[in-house]
Amino acid sequence: MSAPPTPSSSRPTVTEREARQVAEAAREQDWRKPSFAKELFLGRFRLDLIRPHPLPAEEDVQRGEEFLAKLRDFCETKIDGAVIERDARIPDDVITGLKELGAFGMKIDTKYGGLGLTQVYYNKALALVGSANPAIGALLSAHQSIGVPQPLKMFGTQEQKDTFLPRCARTDISAFLLTEPDVGSDPARLATTAVRDGDDYVLDGVKLWTTNGVVADLLVVMARVPKSEGGKGGITAFVVEAASEGITVENRNAFMGLRGLENGVTRFHRVRVPAANRIGPEGAGLKIALTTLNTGRLSLPAMCVGAGKWCLKIAREWSAVREQWGKPVALHEAVGSKISFIAATTFALEAVLDLSSQMADEDRNDIRIEAALAKLYGSEMACLMADELVQIRGGRGFETAASLEARGERAVPAEQLLRDLRINRIFEGSTEIMHLLIAREAVDAHLSVAGDLIDPDKTLSDKAKAGAQAGVFYAKWLPKLVAGPGQLPRSYADFHPSGHRDLSGHLRYVERTARKLARSTFYAMSRWQGRMETKQGFLGRVVDIGAELFAMSAACVRAEHLRAEGDHGREAYQLADAFCRQSRIRVEELFGRLWTNTDDLDRKVVKGVLGGAYEWLEQGVVDPSGDGPWIADATPGASTKENVRRAIG
C-alpha cells in the first residue's frame, strides 16, 4: 500500500460567481414532470394537478396504520420525554427498542429488511414520535431522510444497497456530513478532501453539526476530490464506516433545544474509504444531496404538524379551565384569536404535508418546490404557533415542565417546544436559503428563455438569440396573465356545497393572485435584470406569497376531500375558511411590501454598522461572551482530542 497522500491545508478560495455556478450545476436542470407550485409562480393555477386529492393504496394504509399503532404504544409506554430533556440524551434502550420496532427502516424496502412505508405514513410516524420527544424525531429523520438509506435508494449501486440497506433497516444508525466550521450554505468552499489512492480514497477534513454523528455506524460524507487523469473530481459523496481508523468525534454539541440530539464535530485524518463506497460518479455529490433533500425535507414539516396538533390540544384544554374576569380565557377575543390561528394553521400545514407527501409517493408530479415550500412554511408557522401557546399559557408557558411539576401542576413543556422548534428554521436549509432556492426554481422558466440576456459573459450574438426567444415566450405568456377564472363569479362553484362554508371565493382569489404575483415577478426582472439575484428581500416576499397560495389551495382541496368522505367535512370547511381568510391578510401585506419597503435604506444602515458608524450605540453594556475565535480551526491533521463517539446497544 502506498503512503497516504498529503491533504491540502488551504481552503478553496472562490468568488461569488464561482459559488453560484457550483450551486447551479448541482440543480436538477430539467422539468420532466408537471409541478403545481412551479405553475403557480408562473401565474397558472393548475388545480387539476392536486384535485381530486391523491390517496394512498389500501395495502399501504393497512401497513402504515398497523405500524402507527405499535409506535404509539411504544411512545406512550417506553419514551419519557422529561428524562431525555433532563439527561440531554436518548436512553440506549429507547434507541434499541426503536430498532427492534423497525423505526429505523420505515422508508427502506421490505426486501432489505425495512418496513416499506410510504412517504405519507413515514411522515405520520415522525409527527407521532416527534410529539413524544422532538430529538427522537430528529434521530430517525436524519438517519432516513438524509442519511445513508435515501441517497443509496436513489443513486446507489445494487451492491451498495445489498451491503448497507439491511444494516440501516435494523441495526445501524447513519448520519449525513456536509457542513464544516467555515462552510454552511456555500458548499463551493468545501475543504474536506478525498484523494484517490489505488482502490481507495483518503479522506481528510473536519465536519461540523453532524446530526447523529456521535452515535452513527455509517456516514454519508461529502468531500472534494481533486481532478485526475482518471477522474473528473469535484464534490463527491461516500459511505464511510464510522468506526474507521482516523475518525474522531471531537465534541458532542449542545443547543438551546433538542437536548437529546446526538450532534457533534467529526475529524477525518487519512481515513481510507474503498472506491466501491463512492455514491455516484465523482463530482455528483451536491446533486445527490439536493435531490435527496427534495423529499427528505418533508420530514421537518411532518414534525411541525405534530407540534401544531399538540399546541392545539394544550391551548384547548388550558383555555377552557383558566378563568379571567368571570369566563374562560378562550372566550376573550385576545386569546381566542390565537387559538383560532393555531387550529386553522395546523389544519393547513397538515393539508400541505399530506398533499406533498402523497404526490411524492405517486411520483406523477415534480415536487421539489412543493417540498421546499412545505419545509419553509411549516418551520415558520410552527414557531409562531408555539410562541402563541407560550403566550396563552402566560407565566406557566415560560416556566419549565419540571418546575411546574415540582410545585404540583401539570408538567406542560410549552417553553421546551418553542426551543425545540427553533432549529427547524435553520435545519436542512435556513429560511433565507430556502427563499433563494425556491425563488431560483420559481423563475427558472424566465431564465431558460431570457437568462442569456442578463449574463455578462454572453456575446452580443447570444444575447440577440435570447432576445428573440424571449420575445416569442412572453408574447404568448403575458396576455394570459390579464384575465382568468378567478374573475368569474361562479368559478370553482363545487367548493360551495349546500350547507357548508363557501371556499370557491378563496380559490378564485388564489387564481387571481397567482397571476398578479407572476406579473410582479416579470416586472421586477424587467426592472432589475441581472441585479435581480441581489434583491433577496423582494424574492423572499415573492416566495412567501407563493407559500400562502399553495397552503390555501391545499387546505381547500383537503376540506373538500374530507367532506366527500364524510369525515368531519363541515368542521374542515370551517377551518379551511378561517385559514384562507387569515392567509389573505398576510398575502395582501406581503404584496404591499414588495414595492413599499426599507430594503435600500437597510443596506445603507448595514454598511454603516459594518463600517463602525454606530459603535457608539453599543456603549453601556458588557459582553458576557467568552474568548476564542469566531470560527474554530479546521486545519486537516491528526486529532488531539478524546473520541466521544459511543455505540448503541
C-alpha positions as CSV (number, residue, x, y, z in Angstrom):
1,M,0.0,0.0,0.0
2,S,1.4,3.4,-0.9
3,A,1.9,6.2,1.6
4,P,-1.3,8.2,2.1
5,P,-1.5,11.3,0.0
6,T,-0.9,14.6,1.9
7,P,-4.1,16.6,2.3
8,S,-4.2,20.2,1.3
9,S,-4.3,22.6,4.2
10,S,-5.8,25.5,2.2
11,R,-9.5,26.2,2.0
12,P,-10.7,26.7,-1.6
13,T,-11.0,30.4,-2.5
14,V,-14.0,31.1,-4.7
15,T,-15.7,34.2,-6.0
16,E,-19.4,34.9,-5.6
17,R,-19.9,34.0,-9.2
18,E,-18.0,30.7,-8.9
19,A,-20.0,29.8,-5.8
20,R,-23.2,30.4,-7.7
21,Q,-22.0,28.3,-10.6
22,V,-21.3,25.4,-8.3
23,A,-24.8,25.7,-6.8
24,E,-26.4,26.0,-10.3
25,A,-24.6,22.9,-11.5
26,A,-26.0,20.9,-8.6
27,R,-29.6,21.8,-9.5
28,E,-31.9,19.5,-11.4
29,Q,-32.0,21.3,-14.7
30,D,-34.9,19.6,-16.3
31,W,-38.7,19.6,-15.5
32,R,-39.8,16.2,-16.9
33,K,-43.0,16.2,-14.8
34,P,-45.6,18.8,-14.0
35,S,-45.4,20.9,-10.9
36,F,-48.3,22.6,-9.3
37,A,-46.2,25.1,-7.4
38,K,-44.0,26.0,-10.4
39,E,-47.1,26.7,-12.4
40,L,-48.5,28.8,-9.6
41,F,-45.4,31.1,-9.7
42,L,-45.9,31.4,-13.4
43,G,-49.5,32.6,-12.9
44,R,-51.1,29.4,-13.9
45,F,-53.5,27.9,-11.2
46,R,-53.4,24.2,-12.2
47,L,-56.0,22.9,-9.7
48,D,-56.2,19.7,-11.8
49,L,-52.7,18.7,-10.6
50,I,-53.8,18.4,-7.0
51,R,-57.5,17.6,-7.3
52,P,-59.0,15.1,-6.7
53,H,-56.8,14.8,-3.6
54,P,-54.4,11.8,-4.3
55,L,-54.9,8.9,-2.0
56,P,-52.7,6.0,-0.8
57,A,-53.3,2.4,-1.8
58,E,-55.3,0.2,0.6
59,E,-52.3,-2.0,1.3
60,D,-50.2,1.0,2.1
61,V,-52.8,2.3,4.5
62,Q,-53.1,-1.1,6.3
63,R,-49.3,-1.5,6.6
64,G,-48.9,2.1,7.8
65,E,-51.8,2.0,10.3
66,E,-50.5,-1.2,11.8
67,F,-47.1,0.3,12.4
68,L,-48.5,3.6,13.8
69,A,-50.4,1.6,16.4
70,K,-47.3,-0.2,17.5
71,L,-45.3,3.1,17.5
72,R,-48.0,4.9,19.5
73,D,-47.9,2.1,22.2
74,F,-44.1,2.4,22.3
75,C,-44.2,6.2,22.6
76,E,-46.7,6.0,25.4
77,T,-45.0,3.2,27.4
78,K,-41.3,3.4,26.6
79,I,-40.4,7.1,26.0
80,D,-40.1,9.6,28.8
81,G,-39.6,13.0,27.2
82,A,-38.9,14.6,30.6
83,V,-36.0,12.1,31.2
84,I,-34.5,12.9,27.8
85,E,-34.8,16.7,28.5
86,R,-33.2,16.3,31.9
87,D,-30.4,14.0,30.9
88,A,-29.8,15.6,27.5
89,R,-29.7,12.1,26.0
90,I,-32.0,9.5,24.5
91,P,-31.5,6.3,26.5
92,D,-29.9,3.4,24.7
93,D,-32.8,1.1,25.5
94,V,-35.2,3.6,23.7
95,I,-33.0,3.6,20.6
96,T,-32.6,-0.2,20.7
97,G,-36.4,-0.5,21.1
98,L,-37.0,1.7,18.1
99,K,-34.6,-0.5,16.1
100,E,-36.4,-3.7,17.1
101,L,-39.7,-2.0,16.1
102,G,-38.3,-1.3,12.7
103,A,-38.5,2.5,13.0
104,F,-35.0,2.9,11.5
105,G,-36.2,1.1,8.4
106,M,-39.5,2.8,7.8
107,K,-38.6,4.1,4.3
108,I,-36.4,1.1,3.4
109,D,-37.9,-1.6,1.1
110,T,-39.1,-4.8,2.6
111,K,-36.6,-6.8,0.5
112,Y,-33.8,-5.2,2.5
113,G,-35.5,-5.8,5.9
114,G,-37.3,-2.5,6.1
115,L,-41.0,-1.7,6.6
116,G,-41.5,-0.2,3.1
117,L,-43.8,2.6,4.4
118,T,-44.9,5.3,2.1
119,Q,-43.8,8.9,2.5
120,V,-47.3,9.7,3.9
121,Y,-47.0,7.2,6.7
122,Y,-43.3,7.9,7.3
123,N,-44.3,11.5,8.0
124,K,-47.2,10.4,10.2
125,A,-44.8,8.3,12.2
126,L,-42.3,11.2,12.6
127,A,-45.1,13.5,13.7
128,L,-46.1,10.9,16.3
129,V,-42.7,10.1,17.7
130,G,-41.6,13.8,17.5
131,S,-44.5,14.7,19.8
132,A,-43.1,12.3,22.4
133,N,-39.7,13.9,22.0
134,P,-38.5,16.0,19.1
135,A,-34.9,14.8,19.4
136,I,-36.1,11.2,18.6
137,G,-37.9,12.6,15.5
138,A,-34.6,14.2,14.5
139,L,-32.7,11.0,15.1
140,L,-35.0,9.0,12.9
141,S,-35.3,11.7,10.3
142,A,-31.6,12.4,9.9
143,H,-31.0,8.6,9.6
144,Q,-33.6,8.0,6.9
145,S,-34.3,11.3,5.1
146,I,-30.7,12.5,4.5
147,G,-28.5,9.7,5.9
148,V,-27.4,6.6,4.1
149,P,-30.7,5.0,3.1
150,Q,-32.2,7.8,0.9
151,P,-29.2,8.6,-1.3
152,L,-28.5,4.8,-1.8
153,K,-32.1,4.2,-2.7
154,M,-31.9,6.9,-5.4
155,F,-28.3,6.7,-6.6
156,G,-26.6,3.6,-5.1
157,T,-25.4,0.5,-6.9
158,Q,-27.1,-2.8,-6.3
159,E,-24.1,-4.0,-4.4
160,Q,-24.2,-0.9,-2.2
161,K,-27.9,-1.4,-1.5
162,D,-27.4,-5.1,-0.7
163,T,-24.5,-4.2,1.6
164,F,-25.8,-1.2,3.6
165,L,-29.6,-1.1,3.5
166,P,-30.2,-4.2,5.6
167,R,-27.9,-2.7,8.2
168,C,-29.7,0.6,8.1
169,A,-33.1,-1.1,8.4
170,R,-32.4,-2.9,11.7
171,T,-29.0,-2.3,13.3
172,D,-27.1,0.7,12.2
173,I,-27.6,4.4,12.6
174,S,-26.5,6.8,9.8
175,A,-25.6,10.4,9.6
176,F,-25.1,13.0,6.8
177,L,-21.9,15.1,6.9
178,L,-21.7,18.2,4.7
179,T,-21.3,21.3,6.9
180,E,-17.9,22.4,8.0
181,P,-16.8,25.1,10.6
182,D,-16.4,27.7,7.8
183,V,-18.9,26.2,5.2
184,G,-22.7,26.3,5.6
185,S,-24.9,27.0,2.7
186,D,-21.9,27.7,0.4
187,P,-20.5,24.3,-0.4
188,A,-18.2,25.6,-3.1
189,R,-15.8,26.3,-0.3
190,L,-15.8,22.7,1.0
191,A,-12.4,21.9,2.4
192,T,-12.6,18.2,3.3
193,T,-10.7,16.3,0.6
194,A,-10.9,12.7,-0.7
195,V,-7.7,11.9,-2.7
196,R,-7.7,8.7,-4.8
197,D,-5.1,6.2,-3.8
198,G,-5.3,2.9,-5.6
199,D,-8.6,1.2,-4.8
200,D,-9.3,3.7,-2.0
201,Y,-9.9,7.3,-1.4
202,V,-8.2,9.0,1.6
203,L,-10.4,11.5,3.5
204,D,-9.0,14.5,5.4
205,G,-11.0,17.3,7.0
206,V,-13.4,18.4,9.7
207,K,-17.2,18.3,9.7
208,L,-19.5,20.3,12.0
209,W,-23.1,19.8,13.2
210,T,-23.1,16.1,12.3
211,T,-26.6,15.1,13.5
212,N,-26.4,11.5,14.6
213,G,-22.7,11.7,14.1
214,V,-21.9,10.9,17.8
215,V,-23.7,7.6,17.7
216,A,-23.6,6.7,14.0
217,D,-22.3,3.5,12.5
218,L,-22.4,4.7,8.9
219,L,-21.8,8.2,7.5
220,V,-22.6,9.9,4.2
221,V,-19.6,12.2,3.8
222,M,-19.3,15.0,1.2
223,A,-15.7,15.7,0.2
224,R,-13.8,17.4,-2.6
225,V,-11.9,15.0,-5.0
226,P,-9.1,16.6,-6.9
227,K,-9.1,16.3,-10.7
228,S,-7.0,13.4,-12.0
229,E,-6.3,11.7,-15.3
230,G,-8.8,9.1,-14.5
231,G,-11.4,11.1,-12.7
232,K,-13.5,14.3,-13.1
233,G,-13.0,15.4,-9.5
234,G,-15.4,17.7,-7.6
235,I,-17.6,17.4,-4.6
236,T,-18.4,13.7,-4.1
237,A,-20.4,11.5,-1.8
238,F,-19.1,8.5,0.1
239,V,-20.5,5.9,2.5
240,V,-18.0,5.7,5.4
241,E,-17.8,3.3,8.3
242,A,-17.9,5.5,11.4
243,A,-15.6,3.2,13.3
244,S,-12.8,3.5,10.6
245,E,-9.3,4.3,11.8
246,G,-8.6,8.0,11.7
247,I,-12.2,9.2,12.5
248,T,-12.6,11.1,15.8
249,V,-15.8,12.6,17.2
250,E,-14.2,15.5,18.9
251,N,-17.2,17.1,20.6
252,R,-20.9,16.4,21.3
253,N,-22.5,19.8,20.7
254,A,-25.2,21.2,23.0
255,F,-28.1,23.5,21.8
256,M,-30.9,25.7,23.1
257,G,-33.3,22.9,22.2
258,L,-33.3,19.3,21.1
259,R,-31.2,18.4,24.1
260,G,-31.2,14.7,23.2
261,L,-29.7,15.4,19.8
262,E,-26.5,13.4,19.1
263,N,-24.8,16.1,17.1
264,G,-21.0,16.6,17.0
265,V,-17.8,17.6,15.4
266,T,-16.1,14.8,13.4
267,R,-12.5,14.9,12.2
268,F,-11.1,12.7,9.4
269,H,-7.4,12.0,9.3
270,R,-6.1,9.8,6.5
271,V,-9.3,7.8,6.6
272,R,-9.2,5.1,3.9
273,V,-12.6,4.5,2.1
274,P,-13.0,1.9,-0.6
275,A,-13.8,3.4,-4.0
276,A,-16.7,0.9,-4.1
277,N,-18.3,3.1,-1.3
278,R,-18.5,6.2,-3.6
279,I,-22.1,7.1,-4.3
280,G,-22.5,8.0,-7.9
281,P,-19.6,9.4,-10.0
282,E,-17.0,11.9,-8.9
283,G,-18.4,15.5,-8.8
284,A,-22.1,14.3,-8.3
285,G,-22.1,14.8,-4.5
286,L,-24.0,18.1,-4.4
287,K,-26.6,17.0,-7.0
288,I,-27.1,13.8,-4.9
289,A,-27.5,15.8,-1.7
290,L,-30.0,18.3,-3.2
291,T,-32.0,15.6,-5.0
292,T,-32.2,13.6,-1.8
293,L,-33.5,16.6,0.1
294,N,-36.4,17.1,-2.4
295,T,-38.4,14.6,-0.4
296,G,-36.2,14.5,2.6
297,R,-37.2,18.0,3.6
298,L,-40.8,16.7,4.2
299,S,-39.7,15.2,7.5
300,L,-39.4,18.7,9.1
301,P,-42.9,19.9,8.3
302,A,-44.1,16.5,9.5
303,M,-42.8,17.2,13.0
304,C,-44.1,20.8,12.7
305,V,-47.6,19.4,12.1
306,G,-47.2,17.2,15.1
307,A,-46.2,20.3,17.1
308,G,-49.3,22.2,15.9
309,K,-51.6,19.4,16.9
310,W,-50.1,19.4,20.4
311,C,-50.3,23.2,20.7
312,L,-54.0,23.0,19.8
313,K,-54.6,20.3,22.4
314,I,-52.9,22.2,25.2
315,A,-54.5,25.5,24.1
316,R,-58.0,23.9,24.1
317,E,-57.6,22.2,27.5
318,W,-55.9,25.1,29.3
319,S,-58.1,27.9,27.9
320,A,-61.2,26.1,28.9
321,V,-60.3,25.8,32.6
322,R,-58.3,29.0,33.1
323,E,-60.8,31.8,34.0
324,Q,-60.2,35.6,34.0
325,W,-62.9,38.2,34.6
326,G,-65.6,35.7,35.0
327,K,-65.2,33.5,32.0
328,P,-62.6,31.1,30.4
329,V,-59.7,32.9,28.7
330,A,-60.6,31.2,25.4
331,L,-63.8,33.3,25.3
332,H,-61.8,36.6,25.5
333,E,-61.1,37.7,21.9
334,A,-57.4,38.4,22.5
335,V,-56.8,34.8,23.4
336,G,-59.5,33.3,21.2
337,S,-57.8,34.8,18.0
338,K,-54.6,32.9,19.0
339,I,-56.5,29.7,19.4
340,S,-58.2,30.2,16.0
341,F,-54.8,30.8,14.4
342,I,-53.3,27.6,15.9
343,A,-56.3,25.5,14.8
344,A,-56.6,26.9,11.3
345,T,-52.8,26.8,10.7
346,T,-52.5,23.2,11.9
347,F,-55.2,22.2,9.5
348,A,-53.4,23.9,6.6
349,L,-50.0,22.6,7.5
350,E,-51.3,19.0,7.6
351,A,-53.0,19.7,4.2
352,V,-49.8,20.9,2.7
353,L,-47.8,17.9,4.2
354,D,-50.3,15.2,3.2
355,L,-50.7,16.6,-0.3
356,S,-47.0,16.9,-0.9
357,S,-46.2,13.5,0.6
358,Q,-48.9,11.7,-1.4
359,M,-47.6,13.4,-4.6
360,A,-44.1,12.2,-3.7
361,D,-45.4,8.7,-3.3
362,E,-47.3,8.7,-6.7
363,D,-44.3,10.3,-8.4
364,R,-46.5,11.8,-11.1
365,N,-45.5,15.4,-10.3
366,D,-42.2,17.1,-9.7
367,I,-42.5,18.2,-6.1
368,R,-39.1,19.9,-5.5
369,I,-40.8,23.3,-5.0
370,E,-43.8,21.9,-3.0
371,A,-41.4,20.1,-0.6
372,A,-39.3,23.2,-0.2
373,L,-42.4,25.3,0.4
374,A,-43.7,22.8,3.0
375,K,-40.4,22.9,4.9
376,L,-40.2,26.8,4.7
377,Y,-43.8,27.4,5.6
378,G,-44.1,24.6,8.2
379,S,-41.0,25.7,10.1
380,E,-42.0,29.3,10.2
381,M,-45.7,28.8,11.2
382,A,-44.9,26.1,13.8
383,C,-42.6,28.6,15.6
384,L,-45.4,31.1,15.6
385,M,-47.9,28.6,16.9
386,A,-45.6,27.5,19.7
387,D,-44.9,31.2,20.6
388,E,-48.7,31.8,20.8
389,L,-49.1,28.8,23.0
390,V,-46.5,30.2,25.4
391,Q,-48.4,33.5,25.4
392,I,-51.7,31.8,26.1
393,R,-50.2,29.9,29.0
394,G,-48.7,33.2,30.3
395,G,-46.2,32.7,33.1
396,R,-46.7,29.0,33.0
397,G,-45.7,29.0,29.4
398,F,-42.3,30.5,30.3
399,E,-41.9,28.0,33.2
400,T,-40.3,24.7,32.6
401,A,-42.3,21.5,32.9
402,A,-40.0,20.2,35.7
403,S,-40.7,23.4,37.7
404,L,-44.4,23.2,37.1
405,E,-44.4,19.6,38.3
406,A,-42.3,20.4,41.4
407,R,-44.9,22.8,42.6
408,G,-47.8,20.5,41.9
409,E,-49.1,21.5,38.5
410,R,-49.4,19.6,35.2
411,A,-45.9,19.4,33.6
412,V,-46.6,21.1,30.2
413,P,-43.4,21.6,28.3
414,A,-44.5,24.6,26.2
415,E,-41.3,26.5,26.6
416,Q,-39.4,23.4,25.6
417,L,-41.4,23.1,22.4
418,L,-40.6,26.7,21.5
419,R,-36.9,25.9,21.9
420,D,-37.0,22.6,20.1
421,L,-38.8,24.0,17.1
422,R,-36.5,27.0,16.6
423,I,-33.9,24.8,14.8
424,N,-36.3,23.9,12.1
425,R,-35.9,27.4,10.6
426,I,-32.2,26.6,10.2
427,F,-32.1,22.8,9.6
428,E,-31.8,21.5,6.1
429,G,-31.7,24.9,4.6
430,S,-32.3,28.1,6.6
431,T,-35.4,30.2,5.8
432,E,-33.2,32.7,4.0
433,I,-31.6,30.0,1.9
434,M,-35.0,28.4,1.2
435,H,-36.2,31.7,-0.1
436,L,-33.4,31.9,-2.6
437,L,-33.6,28.2,-3.6
438,I,-37.4,28.4,-4.2
439,A,-37.1,31.8,-6.0
440,R,-34.5,30.3,-8.3
441,E,-36.8,27.4,-9.2
442,A,-39.8,29.8,-9.5
443,V,-38.0,32.0,-12.1
444,D,-36.5,29.0,-13.9
445,A,-38.8,29.4,-16.9
446,H,-37.8,33.1,-17.3
447,L,-34.1,32.3,-17.0
448,S,-34.4,29.4,-19.5
449,V,-35.7,31.8,-22.2
450,A,-34.1,35.1,-21.2
451,G,-31.1,34.2,-19.0
452,D,-28.5,34.9,-21.6
453,L,-29.8,38.5,-21.9
454,I,-28.6,39.2,-18.3
455,D,-25.5,37.1,-18.4
456,P,-22.4,39.3,-18.6
457,D,-20.3,36.5,-20.1
458,K,-22.6,36.0,-23.1
459,T,-21.7,37.5,-26.5
460,L,-23.9,40.0,-28.4
461,S,-24.9,37.2,-30.7
462,D,-26.0,35.1,-27.8
463,K,-28.0,38.0,-26.4
464,A,-29.7,38.6,-29.7
465,K,-30.8,35.0,-29.9
466,A,-32.0,35.1,-26.3
467,G,-34.0,38.3,-27.1
468,A,-35.8,36.6,-30.0
469,Q,-36.5,33.5,-27.9
470,A,-37.8,35.6,-25.0
471,G,-40.0,37.7,-27.3
472,V,-41.8,34.6,-28.5
473,F,-42.2,33.2,-25.0
474,Y,-43.5,36.4,-23.5
475,A,-45.8,37.2,-26.4
476,K,-47.7,34.0,-25.5
477,W,-47.4,34.1,-21.8
478,L,-48.1,37.7,-20.8
479,P,-51.6,38.0,-22.3
480,K,-52.7,35.0,-20.2
481,L,-51.9,37.0,-17.0
482,V,-54.6,39.6,-17.7
483,A,-57.7,37.5,-17.1
484,G,-58.7,34.1,-15.8
485,P,-61.3,32.0,-14.0
486,G,-60.6,33.9,-10.8
487,Q,-62.6,36.8,-12.2
488,L,-65.7,34.7,-12.9
489,P,-68.2,34.7,-10.0
490,R,-69.2,31.0,-10.5
491,S,-65.7,29.5,-10.9
492,Y,-65.0,26.6,-8.6
493,A,-68.6,26.5,-7.6
494,D,-68.3,22.9,-6.5
495,F,-66.3,24.2,-3.5
496,H,-69.5,25.7,-2.2
497,P,-71.8,22.7,-1.4
498,S,-75.1,23.3,0.2
499,G,-74.9,23.8,4.0
500,H,-71.1,24.4,4.0
501,R,-68.8,27.4,4.1
502,D,-68.0,28.9,0.7
503,L,-64.4,28.0,-0.3
504,S,-64.9,28.9,-4.0
505,G,-64.1,32.5,-3.4
506,H,-60.8,31.6,-1.9
507,L,-59.8,29.5,-4.9
508,R,-60.8,32.4,-7.2
509,Y,-58.6,34.6,-5.0
510,V,-55.6,32.2,-5.4
511,E,-56.1,32.1,-9.2
512,R,-56.2,35.9,-9.5
513,T,-53.3,36.4,-7.0
514,A,-51.1,33.9,-8.8
515,R,-51.4,35.9,-12.0
516,K,-50.7,39.1,-10.0
517,L,-47.6,37.5,-8.5
518,A,-46.4,36.4,-11.9
519,R,-46.8,39.9,-13.3
520,S,-44.9,41.4,-10.3
521,T,-42.1,38.9,-10.8
522,F,-41.9,39.8,-14.5
523,Y,-41.9,43.5,-13.8
524,A,-39.1,43.0,-11.3
525,M,-37.0,41.0,-13.7
526,S,-37.5,43.7,-16.4
527,R,-36.5,46.4,-13.9
528,W,-33.5,44.9,-12.2
529,Q,-32.4,42.3,-14.8
530,G,-29.0,40.9,-13.7
531,R,-29.4,42.6,-10.3
532,M,-32.5,40.5,-9.5
533,E,-30.4,37.9,-7.7
534,T,-29.3,40.5,-5.2
535,K,-32.9,41.6,-4.3
536,Q,-33.2,39.0,-1.6
537,G,-35.9,40.9,0.3
538,F,-38.1,41.1,-2.8
539,L,-37.5,37.4,-3.7
540,G,-38.3,36.3,-0.2
541,R,-41.7,38.1,-0.2
542,V,-42.5,36.5,-3.6
543,V,-41.8,33.1,-2.2
544,D,-43.8,33.8,0.9
545,I,-46.8,34.8,-1.2
546,G,-46.4,31.6,-3.2
547,A,-46.3,29.6,0.0
548,E,-49.5,31.1,1.3
549,L,-51.2,30.4,-2.0
550,F,-50.0,26.8,-2.0
551,A,-51.3,26.4,1.6
552,M,-54.7,27.9,0.7
553,S,-55.0,25.6,-2.2
554,A,-54.1,22.5,-0.2
555,A,-56.4,23.5,2.6
556,C,-59.4,23.8,0.3
557,V,-58.7,20.6,-1.5
558,R,-58.3,18.7,1.8
559,A,-61.5,20.2,3.2
560,E,-63.4,19.1,0.0
561,H,-61.9,15.6,0.3
562,L,-62.9,15.3,3.9
563,R,-66.4,16.5,3.1
564,A,-66.7,14.0,0.2
565,E,-65.5,11.2,2.5
566,G,-68.0,12.3,5.2
567,D,-65.1,12.7,7.7
568,H,-65.6,16.0,9.6
569,G,-66.4,17.8,6.4
570,R,-68.3,20.7,8.0
571,E,-65.6,21.3,10.5
572,A,-62.9,21.0,7.8
573,Y,-64.6,23.6,5.7
574,Q,-64.8,26.0,8.6
575,L,-61.1,25.5,9.4
576,A,-60.2,26.0,5.7
577,D,-62.3,29.1,5.5
578,A,-60.7,30.6,8.6
579,F,-57.2,29.8,7.4
580,C,-57.8,31.2,3.9
581,R,-59.1,34.5,5.4
582,Q,-56.1,34.7,7.7
583,S,-53.8,33.9,4.9
584,R,-55.3,36.5,2.6
585,I,-54.5,39.2,5.1
586,R,-50.9,38.1,5.1
587,V,-50.7,37.9,1.3
588,E,-52.0,41.5,0.9
589,E,-49.4,42.7,3.5
590,L,-46.6,41.0,1.6
591,F,-47.8,42.5,-1.7
592,G,-47.7,45.9,-0.2
593,R,-44.1,45.3,1.0
594,L,-43.0,44.1,-2.5
595,W,-42.6,47.7,-3.6
596,T,-43.0,49.7,-0.3
597,N,-40.2,48.6,2.0
598,T,-37.0,49.8,3.6
599,D,-34.7,47.4,1.6
600,D,-32.5,50.2,0.2
601,L,-32.2,52.1,3.5
602,D,-31.5,48.8,5.3
603,R,-28.5,48.2,3.0
604,K,-27.1,51.7,3.9
605,V,-27.6,51.0,7.6
606,V,-25.8,47.7,7.3
607,K,-22.8,49.3,5.6
608,G,-22.8,51.8,8.4
609,V,-22.9,49.1,11.1
610,L,-20.0,47.1,9.4
611,G,-18.0,50.3,9.0
612,G,-18.3,51.2,12.7
613,A,-20.5,54.2,12.2
614,Y,-22.8,53.2,15.0
615,E,-20.4,51.7,17.5
616,W,-21.4,54.4,19.9
617,L,-24.8,52.8,20.1
618,E,-23.2,49.7,21.6
619,Q,-22.0,51.5,24.7
620,G,-23.5,50.9,28.1
621,V,-23.4,47.1,28.2
622,V,-20.9,44.4,29.0
623,D,-20.3,41.4,26.7
624,P,-20.7,38.1,28.5
625,S,-19.2,36.1,25.6
626,G,-16.1,34.0,26.2
627,D,-12.8,34.3,24.5
628,G,-11.9,32.3,21.4
629,P,-12.1,32.6,17.6
630,W,-15.4,33.1,15.8
631,I,-14.8,30.0,13.7
632,A,-12.9,27.1,15.1
633,D,-9.7,26.0,13.3
634,A,-10.4,23.1,10.9
635,T,-6.9,22.5,9.6
636,P,-6.5,18.9,8.5
637,G,-4.4,16.7,10.7
638,A,-4.5,14.1,13.4
639,S,-6.9,14.7,16.3
640,T,-5.6,15.8,19.7
641,K,-8.9,15.2,21.4
642,E,-10.7,12.2,23.0
643,N,-13.0,10.3,20.8
644,V,-16.5,10.8,22.3
645,R,-18.3,8.6,19.8
646,R,-20.5,6.0,21.5
647,A,-22.0,2.8,20.1
648,I,-25.6,2.0,20.9
649,G,-26.6,-1.4,22.1
